[in-house]
Amino acid sequence: MPGSDEMKTETNDGVAETEDDGGAAARAAGGPLKPNHAKPTHAKPTWAQIRYLIRGIKEPGGKLPLFDDEGQEIDIRTIRSCVARGWAEPWFANPIKPTWLVCRLTPSGYKILGVEKSP
C-alpha cells in the first residue's frame, strides 16, 4: 500500500509475513508481535530459525540471543517469524535499545526443538 510503513516478506515455507518498520518500541514491548498460541503451526523451522531457537535452550528462562556466535545481529525477520509461529515470545522491552526485540522460548519452541523445558 503506498505510503505505508509495512513491507511483506515471504519465508522459505511460503508464508507471507508483514513487517512494520515503524513502532519499534511497540515491537520491543510485544505490541503487535504476539505469538500465535491459539492456532498450532505445523511448519518446520528453517535452518536460521533452528540456529536462533537452539541458543535459548541452555539460557536462563529460555532467553534468545540478540547476536549470533560471530557478533552479528540476528536478522529481525528470523525473530519475527519465530514469534509469529509461537516458538518465541517477546520477553521485555530493552530500555537501553528499544529497537531490540528480547525474546524467550515458548513451550512450543522447546517442543519443535525436541527438548523438555528445564525447570
Secondary structure in CASP SS format (residue, H / E / C, confidence):
PFRMAT SS
TARGET T0000
AUTHOR 0000-0000-0000
METHOD secondary structure of the structure
MODEL  1
M C 1.00
P C 1.00
G C 1.00
S C 1.00
D C 1.00
E E 1.00
M E 1.00
K E 1.00
T E 1.00
E E 1.00
T C 1.00
N C 1.00
D C 1.00
G C 1.00
V C 1.00
A E 1.00
E E 1.00
T E 1.00
E E 1.00
D E 1.00
D C 1.00
G C 1.00
G C 1.00
A H 1.00
A H 1.00
A H 1.00
R H 1.00
A H 1.00
A C 1.00
G C 1.00
G C 1.00
P C 1.00
L C 1.00
K C 1.00
P C 1.00
N C 1.00
H C 1.00
A C 1.00
K C 1.00
P C 1.00
T C 1.00
H C 1.00
A C 1.00
K C 1.00
P C 1.00
T C 1.00
W H 1.00
A H 1.00
Q H 1.00
I H 1.00
R H 1.00
Y H 1.00
L H 1.00
I H 1.00
R C 1.00
G C 1.00
I C 1.00
K C 1.00
E C 1.00
P H 1.00
G H 1.00
G H 1.00
K E 1.00
L C 1.00
P C 1.00
L C 1.00
F E 1.00
D C 1.00
D C 1.00
E C 1.00
G C 1.00
Q C 1.00
E E 1.00
I C 1.00
D C 1.00
I H 1.00
R H 1.00
T H 1.00
I H 1.00
R H 1.00
S H 1.00
C H 1.00
V H 1.00
A H 1.00
R C 1.00
G C 1.00
W C 1.00
A E 1.00
E E 1.00
P E 1.00
W E 1.00
F E 1.00
A E 1.00
N C 1.00
P C 1.00
I C 1.00
K C 1.00
P C 1.00
T C 1.00
W C 1.00
L E 1.00
V E 1.00
C E 1.00
R E 1.00
L E 1.00
T C 1.00
P H 1.00
S H 1.00
G H 1.00
Y H 1.00
K H 1.00
I H 1.00
L H 1.00
G C 1.00
V C 1.00
E C 1.00
K C 1.00
S C 1.00
P C 1.00
END
